[in-house]
Amino acid sequence: MITNQSHRMNKELNIFSKKLKYKQKSMKITWGKGIAIAMIAFMTFILYMVITLMSKKTDLESEDYYKKEIEFDKEINAITNTNRLKEKVKISQNEDFVVLQFPLIKNIDSIK
């Protein structure tokens, strides 16, 4: 009776080990499956990024942004030119007027 039970247990263990090996073999990832999984994951990531970034609003601050930028550059150039002068422009205020005193420069054609 013991041999009969041990024989049956051996047979059941043998069947169980075969099923386990079959599951392990079927779950094994081959090169083809790995490449396919990687490509699908990458394409999913790219689609997510495209959808996310396309849904964001990226309008300019104003319609005439470039025109304003050129005007701002002119202001910066004017400040730099003023800072290059040896003598600075003096600004004072009376009761009725604002007085600007420019240094004596020989070649002044116009002042803006």
CYANA upper distance limits for C-alpha pairs under 8 A (distance plus 0.5 A):
  1 MET  CA      5 GLN  CA      6.74
  2 ILE  CA      6 SER  CA      6.53
  3 THR  CA      7 HIS  CA      6.35
  4 ASN  CA      8 ARG  CA      6.68
  5 GLN  CA      9 MET  CA      6.57
  6 SER  CA     10 ASN  CA      6.49
  7 HIS  CA     11 LYS  CA      6.68
  8 ARG  CA     12 GLU  CA      6.67
  9 MET  CA     13 LEU  CA      6.50
 10 ASN  CA     14 ASN  CA      6.47
 11 LYS  CA     15 ILE  CA      6.74
 12 GLU  CA     16 PHE  CA      6.56
 13 LEU  CA     17 SER  CA      6.48
 14 ASN  CA     18 LYS  CA      6.73
 15 ILE  CA     19 LYS  CA      6.77
 16 PHE  CA     20 LEU  CA      6.63
 17 SER  CA     21 LYS  CA      6.55
 18 LYS  CA     22 TYR  CA      6.62
 19 LYS  CA     23 LYS  CA      6.72
 20 LEU  CA     24 GLN  CA      6.63
 21 LYS  CA     25 LYS  CA      6.47
 22 TYR  CA     26 SER  CA      6.54
 23 LYS  CA     27 MET  CA      6.53
 24 GLN  CA     28 LYS  CA      6.68
 29 ILE  CA     33 LYS  CA      6.36
 29 ILE  CA     34 GLY  CA      6.74
 30 THR  CA     34 GLY  CA      6.61
 31 TRP  CA     35 ILE  CA      6.60
 32 GLY  CA     36 ALA  CA      6.64
 33 LYS  CA     37 ILE  CA      6.55
 34 GLY  CA     38 ALA  CA      6.60
 35 ILE  CA     39 MET  CA      6.59
 36 ALA  CA     40 ILE  CA      6.63
 37 ILE  CA     41 ALA  CA      6.59
 38 ALA  CA     42 PHE  CA      6.60
 39 MET  CA     43 MET  CA      6.58
 40 ILE  CA     44 THR  CA      6.56
 41 ALA  CA     45 PHE  CA      6.72
 42 PHE  CA     46 ILE  CA      6.72
 43 MET  CA     47 LEU  CA      6.59
 44 THR  CA     48 TYR  CA      6.62
 45 PHE  CA     49 MET  CA      6.72
 46 ILE  CA     50 VAL  CA      6.64
 47 LEU  CA     51 ILE  CA      6.59
 48 TYR  CA     52 THR  CA      6.50
 49 MET  CA     53 LEU  CA      6.44
 50 VAL  CA     54 MET  CA      6.38
 51 ILE  CA     55 SER  CA      6.69
 52 THR  CA     56 LYS  CA      7.37
 60 LEU  CA     65 TYR  CA      7.65
 61 GLU  CA     65 TYR  CA      7.41
 64 ASP  CA     68 LYS  CA      6.91
 65 TYR  CA     69 GLU  CA      6.69
 66 TYR  CA     70 ILE  CA      6.83
 67 LYS  CA     71 GLU  CA      6.93
 68 LYS  CA     72 PHE  CA      6.63
 69 GLU  CA     73 ASP  CA      6.70
 70 ILE  CA     74 LYS  CA      6.87
 71 GLU  CA     75 GLU  CA      6.98
 72 PHE  CA     76 ILE  CA      6.82
 73 ASP  CA     77 ASN  CA      6.65
 74 LYS  CA     78 ALA  CA      6.65
 75 GLU  CA     79 ILE  CA      6.79
 76 ILE  CA     80 THR  CA      6.70
 77 ASN  CA     81 ASN  CA      6.57
 78 ALA  CA     82 THR  CA      6.65
 79 ILE  CA     83 ASN  CA      6.67
 80 THR  CA     84 ARG  CA      6.82
 81 ASN  CA     85 LEU  CA      7.41
 82 THR  CA     88 LYS  CA      7.75
 82 THR  CA     89 VAL  CA      8.35
 83 ASN  CA     88 LYS  CA      7.92
 87 GLU  CA    103 PRO  CA      6.44
 88 LYS  CA    102 PHE  CA      7.93
 88 LYS  CA    103 PRO  CA      7.40
 89 VAL  CA    100 LEU  CA      7.32
 89 VAL  CA    101 GLN  CA      6.23
 89 VAL  CA    102 PHE  CA      5.44
 89 VAL  CA    103 PRO  CA      6.94
 90 LYS  CA    100 LEU  CA      6.26
 90 LYS  CA    101 GLN  CA      5.48
 90 LYS  CA    102 PHE  CA      7.18
 91 ILE  CA     98 VAL  CA      7.65
 91 ILE  CA     99 VAL  CA      6.23
 91 ILE  CA    100 LEU  CA      5.22
 91 ILE  CA    101 GLN  CA      6.90
 92 SER  CA     98 VAL  CA      6.41
 92 SER  CA     99 VAL  CA      5.63
 92 SER  CA    100 LEU  CA      7.11
 93 GLN  CA     97 PHE  CA      6.40
 93 GLN  CA     98 VAL  CA      4.87
 93 GLN  CA     99 VAL  CA      6.30
 94 ASN  CA     98 VAL  CA      6.64
 94 ASN  CA     99 VAL  CA      7.86
